[in-house]
Amino acid sequence: MSDDITDLLARRFSWPDGSGVLLAGSTAEGVAMRGSNVNVLVLDAPDDWLPADDGTESVVRPMSLARNYLCSRDPVINMDILRSEPLRSLAELATGMARIQDPLTPDLELPVLDALEMRFLSRLRSGRIVSGAPAIEHWRQRTQVRWLPEFHCATTYLTADHFRRKAMTAHADQLPVDASVLLRLTVEHLLISALAGCGHVLHEVKNLGRNITSVLANGTRGPRLFEEAASLLEHGMKPTPELFAWIDACSADLLRWLPSSTHGRSAAAYLAGQGYVQLAGQGYVQEGRS
């Protein structure tokens, strides 16, 4: 399908010289649903360049560092246009991702990427080149997106553990709704962490199922969590000792699996450096914490 979309883009748009153009998002990754928008990134666009189609500029999103255009003809094309100026800011922010190589770097010293920044870096890394490969490679090198899966794998695992601890506190304080929400967030973030270990970097949960299915269809040996994801999420997340134990067991299995995954080795080493250890038959703990 992406080949057909690439041909369609070539017919509808004339790309500016020297710019890089990427087909991105679910279409490029092969997990698009019927009716999904087609996402396009245009990098290093001249100041006076606009898409010469039926595009109309929507609200500028300052946090995304991009100007966004929505071209409404079928299929709908959502185009983010970036000039050269944001690259320095993104590079300064993203360069901290490489610190995931050092297991002793405190997690508070790792960069915090918001959802729009994560979405952009993910699309920059995994997007399919339509035009201007040199410009795209320049952006990829400057933003060090090669470290994005390892970084996202480790930091999302840490976030999952944070939600797990909060769920335990809410359950102890007899706040069942809060505990249920926090447990679901725990499972979702563990799944996102596992997918990052396979090289699938998600900035939101809506494509979780399709990405897990894609990984399993490729014959990749995934963690226990992939096989039990549907059962866990259908469980309703009613906080019980059995559910906490189930999630802990899946978390421990994920730690064991990460070193064997494509992008999980550095993440596993980093988590070990932060004190995460496995206790046989007892899930996992972080040394020095309850």
C-alpha positions in Angstrom: 0.0 0.0 0.0 2.8 2.4 0.8 4.1 2.1 -2.8 0.8 3.3 -4.1 0.8 6.2 -1.6 4.3 7.2 -2.6 3.1 7.3 -6.3 0.1 9.4 -5.3 2.2 11.8 -3.4 4.5 12.3 -6.4 1.5 13.1 -8.5 -0.1 15.5 -6.1 3.0 17.5 -4.8 6.2 19.1 -6.1 8.7 18.8 -3.4 11.2 21.7 -2.8 14.8 21.1 -3.8 17.1 20.1 -1.0 14.3 19.1 1.3 13.7 15.7 2.8 10.2 14.1 2.5 9.1 11.1 4.6 6.0 9.0 4.4 5.4 8.4 8.1 3.0 7.1 10.7 0.8 3.9 10.5 0.8 3.9 6.7 4.6 3.7 6.5 4.7 1.1 9.3 2.1 -1.1 7.7 -0.5 -0.9 10.5 -2.9 1.6 9.0 -6.6 1.1 9.4 -9.2 1.8 6.8 -9.7 5.6 6.7 -6.4 6.4 8.4 -4.8 9.7 7.5 -1.6 9.7 5.5 1.2 11.4 7.4 4.0 13.2 5.7 7.0 15.0 7.0 8.8 17.7 5.0 12.2 18.7 6.4 14.3 21.7 5.6 11.5 23.3 3.7 12.2 26.9 2.3 10.5 29.7 4.2 8.2 30.4 1.2 7.3 26.9 0.4 3.7 25.7 0.7 2.1 22.5 -0.6 0.6 23.3 -4.0 -2.4 21.1 -3.6 -5.7 21.7 -1.9 -4.0 22.2 1.5 -5.1 24.8 3.9 -3.0 25.7 6.9 -4.4 24.6 10.2 -3.5 25.9 13.7 0.3 26.2 14.1 1.4 23.8 16.8 4.3 25.5 18.6 5.2 22.6 20.7 5.6 20.4 17.7 8.1 22.8 16.0 6.2 22.3 12.8 3.6 23.9 10.6 0.7 21.6 9.9 -1.4 21.3 6.8 -4.4 19.1 6.2 -5.0 18.2 2.6 -8.6 17.0 2.6 -8.9 15.2 -0.8 -9.1 11.4 -0.5 -6.9 10.1 1.1 -6.6 12.8 3.7 -2.9 13.9 4.0 -1.6 15.4 7.2 1.6 17.2 6.4 4.1 18.5 9.0 6.5 21.1 7.5 9.7 21.9 9.4 12.2 24.6 8.5 15.8 24.1 9.4 15.7 26.2 12.6 14.1 23.5 14.9 16.9 21.0 14.3 19.3 22.5 16.8 16.7 22.5 19.6 15.6 19.0 18.8 19.3 17.8 18.6 20.1 19.4 22.0 17.0 17.6 23.5 17.5 14.3 21.8 21.2 14.0 22.3 20.5 13.0 26.0 18.9 9.8 24.7 22.4 8.4 24.1 23.0 8.5 27.9 20.9 5.3 28.1 24.2 3.6 27.3 25.5 4.5 30.8 23.6 2.3 33.3 24.6 4.7 36.1 23.0 7.8 34.6 20.1 8.7 37.1 16.8 8.5 35.4 16.1 12.2 36.3 19.0 13.2 34.1 17.5 11.6 31.0 15.6 14.0 28.7 11.8 14.2 29.1 10.2 14.2 25.6 6.6 15.3 25.3 4.2 13.4 23.1 4.6 15.6 20.0 8.4 15.4 20.2 8.3 11.7 20.6 5.9 11.4 17.7 8.2 13.4 15.5 11.3 11.5 16.4 9.5 8.2 15.9 8.3 9.2 12.5 11.7 10.6 11.6 13.3 7.3 12.5 10.8 4.9 10.9 9.4 6.9 8.1 9.8 5.8 4.5 11.9 8.1 2.3 10.0 9.7 -0.5 12.5 12.4 -1.6 15.7 14.0 -0.4 17.6 11.2 1.4 20.6 13.4 2.3 18.5 15.9 4.2 16.7 13.1 6.1 19.9 11.4 7.0 21.3 14.7 8.3 18.2 15.1 10.6 18.5 11.5 11.8 22.1 11.8 12.7 21.7 15.1 14.5 18.8 13.9 16.6 20.4 10.5 17.3 17.2 8.6 16.6 19.1 5.4 16.5 18.9 5.5 20.3 15.2 6.1 20.4 14.0 2.5 20.9 16.4 1.8 23.7 15.6 5.1 25.4 11.9 4.6 25.0 12.0 1.0 26.2 13.8 1.8 29.4 12.0 5.1 30.3 8.6 3.6 29.6 9.4 0.6 31.8 10.3 3.1 34.5 7.0 4.9 34.0 5.1 1.6 34.2 6.7 0.8 37.5 5.8 4.2 38.8 2.1 3.5 37.9 2.3 0.1 39.5 3.5 1.6 42.8 0.8 4.3 42.6 -1.8 1.6 42.0 -0.7 -0.3 45.1 -1.0 2.9 47.1 -4.5 3.6 45.8 -5.6 0.1 46.5 -4.2 0.3 50.1 -6.0 3.6 50.5 -9.3 2.0 49.3 -9.5 4.0 46.0 -10.5 1.2 43.6 -11.2 3.4 40.6 -7.9 5.1 40.8 -6.2 1.7 41.3 -8.0 0.3 38.3 -6.9 3.2 36.0 -3.3 3.0 37.3 -3.2 -0.7 36.7 -4.3 -0.3 33.1 -1.7 2.4 32.6 0.9 0.0 34.0 0.0 -2.7 31.5 -0.2 -0.3 28.6 3.2 1.1 29.4 4.8 -2.3 29.8 3.5 -3.2 26.4 4.9 0.0 24.9 8.2 -0.8 26.5 8.2 -4.3 25.1 7.3 -3.0 21.6 10.2 -0.5 21.8 12.5 -3.5 22.5 11.3 -4.8 19.1 11.9 -1.5 17.4 8.3 -0.2 17.4 8.3 3.2 19.1 4.7 4.2 20.0 3.9 7.7 21.3 0.3 6.7 22.1 -1.7 3.5 22.8 -4.2 3.4 19.9 -1.9 1.2 17.7 -0.9 -1.2 20.5 -2.9 -4.2 19.2 -1.9 -3.8 15.6 1.8 -3.4 16.5 1.7 -6.5 18.7 0.0 -8.5 16.0 2.6 -7.3 13.5 5.5 -8.4 15.7 4.0 -11.8 16.4 3.1 -12.3 12.7 6.8 -11.8 11.8 7.7 -14.7 14.0 9.5 -12.6 16.6 9.9 -14.2 20.0 8.1 -11.8 22.2 7.7 -11.6 26.0 4.9 -13.4 27.8 3.2 -10.0 28.0 2.4 -10.1 24.3 0.6 -13.4 24.6 -1.4 -12.3 27.7 -2.1 -8.7 26.7 -5.7 -9.3 25.6 -6.5 -11.3 28.7 -4.9 -8.7 31.0 -6.7 -5.8 29.3 -10.0 -7.6 29.2 -9.7 -8.5 32.9 -11.2 -5.1 33.8 -8.3 -4.1 36.0 -10.2 -4.7 39.2 -7.4 -4.5 41.8 -6.9 -7.9 43.4 -3.8 -9.6 44.8 -4.0 -12.0 41.9 -4.0 -9.2 39.4 -1.0 -7.5 41.0 0.9 -10.8 41.0 0.0 -11.4 37.4 1.3 -8.0 36.3 4.4 -8.5 38.4 5.1 -11.9 36.8 4.7 -10.3 33.3 7.0 -7.5 34.3 9.7 -9.9 35.5 9.4 -11.9 32.3 9.8 -8.7 30.3 13.1 -7.9 32.2 14.4 -11.4 31.4 13.4 -11.1 27.7 14.8 -7.6 27.0 18.5 -8.6 26.6 17.5 -11.0 23.7 15.4 -8.4 21.9 16.6 -6.3 19.0 16.8 -3.0 20.9 16.4 -4.2 24.5 20.0 -5.0 25.6 21.0 -1.4 26.4 17.6 -0.8 28.1 18.0 -4.0 30.2 21.5 -2.9 31.2 20.3 0.5 32.1 17.4 -0.8 34.2 19.9 -3.1 36.0 22.1 -0.1 36.7 19.0 1.6 38.3 18.7 -1.3 40.7 16.0 -3.5 39.1 16.6 -7.1 39.9 14.6 -10.3 39.5 13.7 -12.5 42.4 12.9 -16.1 41.4 9.3 -16.8 42.0 8.7 -13.3 43.4 8.4 -11.0 40.4 10.8 -8.2 40.5 11.9 -5.4 42.9 14.0 -2.3 42.8 16.7 -2.5 45.4 16.3 -0.1 48.2 12.6 0.5 47.5 9.4 -1.2 48.6 
